[in-house]
C-alpha cells in the first residue's frame, strides 16, 4: 500500500522518446502531509536524476511539498512526463548531477546523444 510502481513513456521529440521508464513511489506514513520518495528504477541520463535513480525536484522537497499535490500531478510534472523531460529552466543548484547539467547547458548535442543512448540501452526493448 505504501510502495507503488509507475511506468511512464519518454515524450516524443526528446532524447527519451520511445523509452519506457519504471519508477518507484514510496509513500511515508504521514502522506499527504509529507512528500513521497520517487525514483527511477530504469537508468536515465538526466541532470536531476542521480546515478541511483533518486530525483531532485522542488515539488518533492519536504518544505516545498503541498498536500494538495496528487500522484498524477507528480507524474505529469515536466521532470517526469509532460512535454520535455528536461526543460530550459533547469537551474544551477537544482541538480543532482552537476556535470550532466553543465553538459545540458553548454553542449546540448552531446547531452542529447548520451541521453538517447541511455534510453536505447536501458529503456527500450531490443
Order of alpha helices (4+ residues) and beta strands (2+ residues): beta-beta-beta-alpha-alpha-alpha
